[in-house]
Amino acid sequence: MLTSERNELLTRVGAGTPMGNLLRRYWMPIGGASEFDTMSIKPIRLMGENLVLYKDASGRFGLVDRHCPHRRADMTNGWVEHGGIRCSYHGWLMDHTGACVEQPYEGIAHPRPAKDNCRIKAYLVREVAGLLWAYMGPQPVPELPVWEPFTWENGFREIVLADVPCNWFQCQENSCDPVHFEWMHDNMSNRLRGSSENAAPKHLKLKFEAFEHGFVYRRVREGQSEDSRYWTVGRVALWPNGFYLGSHFEWRVPIDDENTLSVAWFFVRVPKGREPYVQGAVPTWVSPIRDAQGRWITSHVINQDIVAWVGQGAIADRTKESLRSSDVGISMMRQRFFAEMEAVAAGRDPLGVIRDPHAAACVALPNIARELNTEGITLAELGNYPLLKQRFVNGFQFHYGQPADVRQAFEQAMGIARN
């Protein structure tokens, strides 16, 4: 149980708050580069700030205040040029650094128009692995980590976004809570298939360990031994707001105090014999979380998680919790966040910030499926990997709503014949 004051520290992310100051020390995934194959400007809200993400005519991405510094017009109604984004109201042109590079009428009326007080708020944007990343913190800018899976070859990748109407922290706590797999995913899925039994293998043993990039949790379930990679390697609650499960990442990016952008990046290696496979643009799509009648979608893995997160309320009231032994990882995560907020307040780098460009170029993580992802298997061997077959080959089971063209591209890459 936490006090309301401690809960506020964990959940408030606005500029100047302790958690807001901490999270701004990290690069955050904010979308997919392929979104800009069909558009050039996207309104976006991040950590309580209204911004506009754009790709200018030269191919450079920018992330700036949503409102023009002249008369506060909405920049999403403007257009992009080679030099940046132009406001449609009076034509002021802003570049990716936030500088005003052109004021059309002032350039006529005054040979040297004053631009000193006309900057717009701007943040850095970079592209890695098909994802767009933003840095909203102070100088000096840390290195953007290139996680090892981003360097893997011969794989089909896709990016899935979802808007989740609750605070980011209850989403992130999910990544250090292995027991929920037994109930929220296995037993719940069994019920959706018509079973009346709680037949999922029970959790028998849990272990949580901190490391330089977050926490590792290990588990043993009925039918497994301590030789299983779920125990010897484990899964990663990736600091500060990610989850890494061996073949995919999930991030929970605060939109504001009561809304979260879920960003997931998936990799499936093509079967042996289909190399080399070189993917073009990484497809990005948005997963619905409610059906046409407004009911929560519960058929897919992350949609099930979302139902649990939003069910805790817009901001979970942790003063009313009753934590138990399965929640050791939750307590460890909270205490680490409190410690890292104090580190930032004292002027120190928090956990996981990388300053060495060589170290950031390929960052390895504990991986329960390394050989599967880097060496591959034949198409005939897929039956020996039930989770891979169930959640990818037989249909994409992580998020509801995979577009038909993305599914078709996946099947073509994998060499799967359509029925």
C-alpha positions in Angstrom: 0.0 0.0 0.0 1.2 3.5 -0.8 0.2 6.9 0.6 -1.6 9.2 -1.8 1.5 11.4 -1.9 3.7 8.6 -3.0 1.1 7.5 -5.6 1.1 11.1 -6.9 4.9 10.9 -7.4 4.6 7.7 -9.5 1.8 8.9 -11.7 2.1 12.6 -12.4 4.2 13.2 -15.5 3.8 16.9 -16.4 6.8 19.1 -16.9 8.5 19.9 -13.6 7.0 16.9 -11.7 9.5 14.4 -10.2 8.4 11.6 -12.5 8.1 13.9 -15.5 11.6 15.1 -14.9 12.8 11.4 -14.7 11.0 10.2 -17.8 12.2 13.1 -19.9 15.8 11.7 -19.4 15.0 8.9 -21.8 14.2 8.5 -25.5 10.6 7.5 -25.9 9.0 5.7 -28.9 6.2 7.8 -30.2 5.1 6.1 -33.4 6.2 4.4 -36.6 8.0 6.1 -39.5 5.8 4.3 -42.0 2.8 6.4 -40.7 4.3 9.2 -42.8 4.1 7.2 -46.0 0.6 8.6 -46.4 0.7 11.8 -44.3 3.1 14.5 -43.4 1.7 16.0 -40.1 0.3 14.2 -37.1 -1.0 15.9 -33.9 0.4 14.1 -30.8 0.2 14.6 -27.1 3.2 13.5 -24.9 3.6 13.8 -21.2 0.9 16.5 -21.0 2.2 18.6 -23.9 0.3 19.2 -27.1 2.7 18.8 -30.0 2.8 18.2 -33.7 5.0 15.5 -35.3 5.9 16.1 -39.0 8.1 14.9 -41.8 9.3 17.8 -44.0 9.8 17.6 -47.8 13.5 16.8 -47.3 12.6 13.7 -45.2 13.6 15.2 -41.8 11.3 14.5 -38.9 10.4 17.3 -36.4 8.4 17.5 -33.2 7.3 21.0 -32.2 4.7 22.8 -30.2 1.3 22.4 -31.7 0.7 26.2 -31.7 2.4 28.8 -33.8 4.3 31.3 -31.7 2.8 34.2 -33.8 -1.0 34.0 -33.0 -1.2 30.5 -31.6 -2.8 28.9 -34.7 -2.9 25.1 -34.8 0.2 23.9 -36.7 -1.6 20.7 -37.7 -3.5 22.8 -40.2 -0.3 23.9 -41.9 1.9 22.1 -44.4 5.5 20.9 -44.7 8.2 22.3 -46.9 12.0 21.5 -47.3 12.8 23.8 -44.4 10.2 22.6 -41.9 6.5 23.2 -41.2 4.6 26.3 -42.2 1.7 27.8 -40.3 -1.4 28.2 -42.6 -2.6 31.4 -40.8 0.2 33.9 -41.7 2.8 31.6 -43.3 5.5 31.6 -40.6 7.9 28.7 -41.3 9.4 26.8 -38.3 12.3 24.4 -38.6 13.0 21.2 -36.6 15.0 23.1 -34.0 12.1 25.4 -33.2 13.6 28.4 -35.0 11.4 30.7 -37.1 13.2 30.8 -40.4 10.6 32.9 -42.4 8.0 35.5 -41.6 6.6 36.4 -45.1 5.0 39.8 -44.5 7.7 40.9 -42.1 10.3 40.1 -44.7 8.6 42.6 -47.0 7.9 45.3 -44.4 11.2 45.1 -42.7 14.5 44.3 -44.3 15.6 42.5 -41.2 12.6 41.1 -39.4 13.1 40.4 -35.7 12.9 36.7 -35.0 14.6 36.6 -31.6 11.5 36.0 -29.6 9.7 33.8 -32.1 11.1 30.3 -31.3 8.8 27.4 -30.9 9.2 24.6 -28.5 11.0 21.7 -30.3 12.2 18.2 -29.4 14.6 15.8 -31.0 13.3 13.0 -33.2 15.2 10.0 -34.6 14.3 6.9 -36.4 15.5 3.4 -35.3 14.1 0.1 -36.4 11.1 1.7 -38.0 10.2 3.5 -34.8 10.3 7.2 -34.2 11.9 8.2 -30.9 11.6 11.6 -29.2 13.8 13.1 -26.5 12.1 15.7 -24.4 14.8 16.2 -21.7 17.7 18.5 -20.9 21.1 18.6 -22.4 23.4 16.8 -22.8 21.3 14.4 -24.9 21.9 10.7 -24.0 22.5 8.1 -26.6 19.5 6.4 -28.2 19.9 2.7 -27.3 19.8 0.3 -30.3 18.5 -2.8 -28.6 20.0 -5.9 -30.1 16.8 -7.2 -31.7 16.7 -4.1 -33.8 19.9 -5.4 -35.5 18.5 -8.8 -36.3 18.2 -9.8 -40.0 15.8 -11.9 -42.0 12.7 -11.0 -40.0 9.3 -9.6 -40.5 8.7 -6.6 -38.3 5.5 -4.6 -37.5 4.6 -1.8 -35.1 1.3 -1.6 -33.3 -0.1 1.4 -31.5 -3.0 1.7 -29.1 -4.5 4.5 -27.1 -5.1 3.4 -23.5 -7.4 5.6 -21.3 -5.5 5.3 -18.0 -2.2 6.3 -16.3 1.0 4.8 -17.7 2.2 3.4 -14.4 -0.5 0.8 -14.0 0.4 -0.4 -17.5 4.1 -0.6 -16.7 3.6 -2.5 -13.4 2.1 -5.2 -15.6 5.6 -5.9 -16.9 6.7 -7.1 -13.5 3.7 -9.3 -12.8 4.1 -12.8 -14.2 1.1 -14.4 -12.4 -1.3 -12.4 -14.5 -0.4 -14.6 -17.5 -2.0 -17.5 -15.8 -5.3 -15.7 -15.2 -5.6 -12.7 -17.5 -4.4 -14.6 -20.6 -4.6 -18.4 -20.2 -7.7 -18.9 -18.0 -9.5 -15.9 -19.5 -8.8 -17.2 -23.0 -10.1 -20.6 -21.9 -13.3 -19.0 -20.7 -13.7 -17.1 -24.0 -13.4 -20.5 -25.8 -16.2 -21.9 -23.7 -14.4 -23.7 -20.9 -15.6 -23.5 -17.3 -12.4 -24.7 -15.8 -9.4 -22.7 -14.5 -7.1 -25.2 -16.2 -4.0 -23.0 -16.9 -0.7 -24.3 -15.4 -0.2 -22.7 -12.0 2.8 -20.6 -11.0 4.9 -22.5 -8.5 8.0 -20.3 -8.1 8.9 -16.6 -8.8 12.1 -14.6 -8.7 12.9 -11.0 -9.4 16.3 -9.4 -10.0 17.4 -5.9 -10.8 20.0 -5.3 -13.6 21.3 -2.2 -15.5 18.3 -2.0 -17.8 15.5 -2.8 -15.5 14.3 -6.0 -13.9 14.3 -9.7 -14.9 11.6 -11.9 -13.6 11.9 -15.7 -13.6 9.1 -18.2 -13.1 8.3 -21.9 -12.9 4.9 -23.2 -13.8 3.3 -26.6 -13.6 4.9 -28.8 -16.2 8.1 -26.8 -16.2 11.4 -27.3 -14.4 14.1 -24.9 -13.4 15.9 -25.9 -16.6 13.3 -23.9 -18.5 14.5 -20.7 -20.0 11.6 -19.0 -18.3 13.6 -19.6 -15.1 17.2 -19.6 -16.3 16.9 -16.5 -18.5 13.6 -14.9 -17.7 11.8 -11.9 -19.2 12.6 -8.2 -18.9 10.7 -5.3 -17.4 12.7 -2.8 -19.4 13.5 0.5 -17.7 11.8 2.8 -17.5 8.6 2.0 -19.3 9.1 -1.0 -21.5 8.7 -4.8 -21.5 10.8 -7.3 -23.5 9.6 -10.9 -24.0 12.2 -12.3 -26.4 10.6 -11.5 -29.8 8.8 -8.3 -29.1 8.9 -5.1 -27.1 6.1 -3.1 -25.5 6.4 0.5 -24.3 3.9 2.5 -22.2 4.4 6.1 -23.1 2.5 8.7 -21.1 0.2 10.9 -23.1 -0.7 12.7 -20.0 -1.6 11.7 -16.4 -4.7 9.7 -17.5 -3.8 8.4 -21.0 -1.1 6.2 -22.4 0.2 5.4 -25.8 1.0 1.7 -26.1 3.8 1.1 -28.6 4.7 -2.5 -29.5 7.4 -3.7 -31.9 7.3 -7.3 -33.2 9.9 -9.5 -34.9 9.3 -13.0 -36.5 12.3 -14.6 -38.2 11.5 -16.1 -41.6 11.9 -19.9 -41.9 15.2 -21.3 -42.9 15.5 -21.5 -46.7 13.7 -18.2 -47.2 16.8 -16.1 -46.5 17.8 -13.5 -47.4 14.7 -11.6 -46.5 14.9 -7.9 -46.6 11.9 -5.9 -45.4 11.1 -2.5 -46.7 9.1 -0.1 -44.6 8.0 -1.5 -41.2 4.2 -1.4 -41.2 2.5 0.6 -38.4 -1.1 0.1 -37.5 -3.5 1.1 -34.7 -5.3 -1.6 -32.7 -8.9 -0.8 -31.6 -9.6 -1.5 -27.9 -13.4 -1.3 -28.1 -15.8 -3.0 -30.5 -18.6 -1.3 -32.5 -20.9 -1.5 -29.5 -18.4 0.1 -27.2 -17.4 -3.0 -25.4 -13.8 -3.8 -24.4 -12.1 -6.2 -26.8 -10.7 -9.2 -24.9 -9.9 -11.7 -27.6 -6.2 -10.8 -27.9 -3.3 -10.8 -25.5 -2.5 -7.1 -25.1 -6.2 -6.2 -25.4 -6.7 -8.4 -22.3 -3.9 -6.4 -20.5 -5.6 -3.2 -21.5 -8.9 -4.3 -19.9 -7.0 -5.0 -16.6 -5.2 -1.6 -16.7 -8.2 0.6 -17.4 -10.3 -1.4 -14.9 -8.0 0.1 -12.1 -9.3 3.5 -13.0 -7.9 6.5 -14.8 -5.2 6.6 -12.0 -5.1 3.6 -9.8 -5.6 4.3 -6.1 -2.7 2.4 -4.5 -3.8 3.4 -1.0 -6.4 0.7 -1.2 -4.2 -2.2 -2.4 -3.4 -5.4 -0.6 -0.1 -6.6 -2.0 1.1 -10.2 -1.5 4.1 -12.3 -2.3 3.5 -12.4 -6.0 3.9 -8.6 -6.0 7.6 -8.5 -5.0 8.5 -7.3 -8.5 5.9 -4.5 -8.2 7.4 -3.3 -4.9 10.9 -3.4 -6.3 9.9 -1.4 -9.3 8.2 1.3 -7.2 11.2 1.6 -4.9 13.6 1.9 -7.8 11.4 4.7 -9.3 11.5 6.6 -6.0 15.3 6.2 -5.9 15.8 7.4 -9.5 13.6 10.4 -9.0 15.8 11.4 -6.1 18.9 10.8 -8.3 17.6 13.2 -11.0 16.7 15.8 -8.4 20.3 15.5 -7.1 21.7 16.1 -10.6 22.7 12.5 -11.4 22.0 10.3 -14.4 19.2 7.8 -13.6 19.3 4.1 -14.3 19.8 3.0 -17.9 20.9 6.3 -19.4 23.7 5.5 -21.9 26.4 8.2 -22.7 28.8 5.9 -24.6 27.9 5.7 -28.3 29.7 2.4 -28.7 27.8 0.9 -25.8 24.5 2.2 -27.3 25.1 0.8 -30.8 23.9 -2.7 -29.8 22.5 -3.3 -26.4 22.0 -7.0 -25.5 19.2 -8.1 -23.2 18.3 -11.4 -21.6 16.6 -13.4 -24.4 14.7 -16.6 -23.9 14.4 -17.0 -27.7 17.8 -16.0 -29.0 18.5 -19.0 -31.3 15.0 -18.9 -32.6 15.3 -15.3 -33.6 18.9 -15.3 -34.9 19.3 -18.7 -36.4 15.8 -19.6 -37.3 13.9 -22.9 -37.8 12.3 -24.5 -40.8 8.7 -24.0 -41.6 8.1 -27.7 -40.7 9.5 -27.2 -37.3 7.0 -24.5 -36.3 4.8 -27.1 -34.7 7.5 -27.6 -32.0 7.0 -23.9 -30.9 3.3 -23.7 -29.8 3.4 -20.0 -28.8 5.0 -19.0 -32.1 2.5 -21.0 -34.1 -0.5 -19.9 -32.0 0.3 -16.2 -31.7 1.8 -15.5 -35.1 1.4 -18.2 -37.7 -2.2 -19.1 -37.0 -3.1 -15.4 -36.8 -1.7 -12.4 -35.0 -2.9 -12.9 -31.4 -1.2 -10.0 -29.6 -3.4 -7.1 -30.8 -6.8 -7.1 -32.3 -7.3 -5.7 -35.8 -4.2 -6.6 -37.8 -4.9 -5.1 -41.3 -5.3 -7.6 -44.1 -2.4 -6.1 -46.1 0.0 -6.5 -43.1 -1.2 -10.1 -42.6 -0.7 -10.8 -46.3 2.8 -9.4 -46.2 3.6 -11.6 -43.2 2.3 -14.7 -44.9 4.4 -14.0 -48.0 7.5 -13.4 -45.9 7.0 -16.7 -44.0 6.0 -18.7 -47.0 2.6 -19.7 -45.5 0.0 -20.9 -48.0 -3.4 -19.3 -47.6 -6.3 -21.6 -46.9 
